[in-house]
Amino acid sequence: MDRPERPGRSLITANHEVIQRWARERGAKPATIAGTERDGRAGVLTFNIPGYRESGRIREITWDEWFYTFDLRRLNLIYQEQLRSGRQSNFFRTESPDREDG
């Protein structure tokens, strides 16, 4: 489960174990974007992946903080395991399945 049928295919999950495995395989740490916090919780969720998406605004947080916000907002993680070339992909984004696109 949670494996694409072909390289380059995006997957969607809310499973904490799948998300942590994906992050661990990339050396990624749970993070938020500094300055986006609200009501004492993490704001925009992201990952701090060595050599990828480097920014001074990325602030690492605990998995408990990350998943608290993830679950509270009822988010999904859209991610890729591999690029079409077969190389490991670092692509990800969070989305709300409740969001209405105008």
Secondary structure, 3 states (H helix, E strand, C coil): CCCCCCCCCEEEECCHHHHHHHHHHCCCEEEEECCCCECCECCCEEEEECCECCCCCEEECCHHHHHHHHHHCCCEEEEECECCCCCECCCEEEECCCCCCC
